[in-house]
Amino acid sequence: MLDRARELRPWDVVVIGGGCTGLATALDACARGYRTLLLERGDFTGGTSSRSTKLIHGGVRYLRQGEVGLVYGALRERHRLRRNAPHLVDDLPLVVPAYRWWERPYFGAGLKVYDALAAGRNLGASRLLSRRDCLNRISTLRPRGLHGGVLFHDGQFDDSRLGWAMARTAVSLGCVALNYAQVVALVESRGAVKGVRVRDLVGGAEWEVRGAVVVNAAGPFADSIRRMDDPDQNPAVVLSRGAHIVVSSAFLPGHTAMLVPRTDDGRVLFAIPWHGHVVIGTTDVPVGEPSRDPAASDEEVDYLIEHAGRYLARPITRADILSAWAGLRGLMAAGPEQNTAALSRGHSVGASRRGLVTVTGGKWTTCRKVAQDTVTIAADVGGLSPAHTRTAALRLHGYSRRGDARYPWKVYGTDADAIRELEEADERLAGLMHPALPYRLSQAAWAARSEMAVRLEDVLARRTRALFLNARAAAQAAPGVAAAMAHELGCDERWAADEVRAFTRLASRYVS
């Protein structure tokens, strides 16, 4: 990829940012036949896009805010994503418990509207549950005062694995995608933005890239790219931090999630079974400046513990938290309004006077549609020949409908057999990374060999989800994983030791 990225040729579309929006934009562009280069200064999905609540959903709470169009569009995109990546997007039943007599019919009516907006693309119809039904679904619900609840369905996924599937799909269509490639400047020609200057953060080289149009899909960092174009521009992004905690599946056994419809600050709160653990989130805290690795604050962790504890029979303590992490949402700026929970989760695409195309807002569920809109505008700005989008029915890399596949193999789809072949060739790779994690050393070798993983963090945080599931176990697994990667990458023991030290420091930020 590095060699191809440095070829002296003009690109049609240069995309800055390898999160969900940037990946989807690159995929849409190359699927239309445009010569596309994707540049990410860290690892793919290394920021916000690996720290989501793991839901592909329409957004139940947006109905309360009156954003019916946003919900309708998201439900349509949920259906498409479930169809195009069945190995990565699953049905998730959720229960809304009712502890006041009126909540059960009230929430039930709202979720029937949610069903109707799905317009025949439901993952399952919502229905009222009795008190006994609720406890049969979630045995750890607090029984005192429980009047029943409502069952509905949404989608669940692994965000980083979906991002990688998008990257591989784009590459198969001719895209050149490069991680650890930082854009340090924009390149101007005749008063217009016509390229970027790139620095390879692994090897240190710099070179210039020319393109008909440059797309700024840097998410929370979009304004830093816009300032390269015009230092005096007003901010286009308002930042919000969302934190999550992860606990043992003992707190929510089974495969049904819980949704708390309204917390003290007006948000919803989820407790979601995910990869044999439970993810609880999320918060909504305004943030001034973006950070590459935001951390969950003590106040946010306490907030999540307290609100989950109101609904679970067994209280959560800090000692129960296996990992705590946070991500930044880059929301569309809306004048002086700084209540981030009230800001729209829609998206905006626009071009500057010099032709830099910037996309802000959006989320995983709608990233395909966001990308479609972005590429249509970018093609016009860059003077490219019009071409229709092809992504609505485009199957993503690894596409598989095998119903018997189990985690961790399911997320690899058709690549799973190739990883198992690594274990047959070297039985040492069949061992677990750590007894508390579901991952094998073969997955580390595969990530280094076939998934552009060049840092230990790439494997333990994103190609697998070890860091997000159990930070202490991930740190303990680091030496063995680094050794497996070093063997694949041709690196020495010093490289492995440096990587372990860096990852251990990172993992300490995920321990509550």
HELIX and SHEET records of a PDB file:
HELIX    1   1 LEU A    2  ALA A    5  1                                   4    
HELIX    2   2 CYS A   20  ALA A   31  1                                  12    
HELIX    3   3 THR A   48  SER A   50  5                                   3    
HELIX    4   4 VAL A   60  ARG A   64  1                                   5    
HELIX    5   5 VAL A   68  ASN A   84  1                                  17    
HELIX    6   6 GLU A  103  ALA A  118  1                                  16    
HELIX    7   7 ARG A  131  ARG A  137  1                                   7    
HELIX    8   8 ASP A  159  SER A  172  1                                  14    
HELIX    9   9 GLY A  219  PHE A  221  5                                   3    
HELIX   10  10 ALA A  222  ASP A  229  1                                   8    
HELIX   11  11 SER A  249  PHE A  251  5                                   3    
HELIX   12  12 ASP A  298  GLY A  309  1                                  12    
HELIX   13  13 ARG A  318  ASP A  320  5                                   3    
HELIX   14  14 THR A  340  ALA A  342  5                                   3    
HELIX   15  15 CYS A  367  GLY A  382  1                                  16    
HELIX   16  16 THR A  391  ALA A  393  5                                   3    
HELIX   17  17 LYS A  410  ASP A  415  5                                   6    
HELIX   18  18 ALA A  416  ALA A  425  1                                  10    
HELIX   19  19 GLU A  427  ALA A  430  5                                   4    
HELIX   20  20 LEU A  441  SER A  450  1                                  10    
HELIX   21  21 LEU A  456  GLU A  457  1                                   2    
HELIX   22  22 ASP A  458  ARG A  463  3                                   6    
HELIX   23  23 ALA A  466  LEU A  469  1                                   4    
HELIX   24  24 ALA A  471  LEU A  489  1                                  19    
HELIX   25  25 GLU A  493  SER A  508  1                                  16    
SHEET    1   A 6 VAL A 176  LEU A 178  0                                        
SHEET    2   A 6 THR A  36  LEU A  39  1                                        
SHEET    3   A 6 TRP A  11  ILE A  16  1                                        
SHEET    4   A 6 GLU A 206  ASN A 216  1                                        
SHEET    5   A 6 ALA A 192  ASP A 200 -1                                        
SHEET    6   A 6 ALA A 181  SER A 189 -1                                        
SHEET    1   B 6 VAL A 176  LEU A 178  0                                        
SHEET    2   B 6 THR A  36  LEU A  39  1                                        
SHEET    3   B 6 TRP A  11  ILE A  16  1                                        
SHEET    4   B 6 GLU A 206  ASN A 216  1                                        
SHEET    5   B 6 VAL A 357  GLY A 361  1                                        
SHEET    6   B 6 HIS A 347  ALA A 351 -1                                        
SHEET    1   C 8 LEU A  55  ILE A  56  0                                        
SHEET    2   C 8 GLY A 148  PHE A 157 -1                                        
SHEET    3   C 8 VAL A  89  ALA A  98 -1                                        
SHEET    4   C 8 ALA A 257  VAL A 260  1                                        
SHEET    5   C 8 LEU A 269  TRP A 274 -1                                        
SHEET    6   C 8 HIS A 277  GLY A 281 -1                                        
SHEET    7   C 8 VAL A 237  SER A 248 -1                                        
SHEET    8   C 8 VAL A 285  VAL A 287 -1                                        
SHEET    1   D 3 LEU A  55  ILE A  56  0                                        
SHEET    2   D 3 GLY A 148  PHE A 157 -1                                        
SHEET    3   D 3 ARG A 127  LEU A 129 -1                                        
SHEET    1   E 8 LEU A  55  ILE A  56  0                                        
SHEET    2   E 8 GLY A 148  PHE A 157 -1                                        
SHEET    3   E 8 VAL A  89  ALA A  98 -1                                        
SHEET    4   E 8 ALA A 257  VAL A 260  1                                        
SHEET    5   E 8 LEU A 269  TRP A 274 -1                                        
SHEET    6   E 8 HIS A 277  GLY A 281 -1                                        
SHEET    7   E 8 VAL A 237  SER A 248 -1                                        
SHEET    8   E 8 SER A 323  MET A 332 -1                                        
END                                                                             
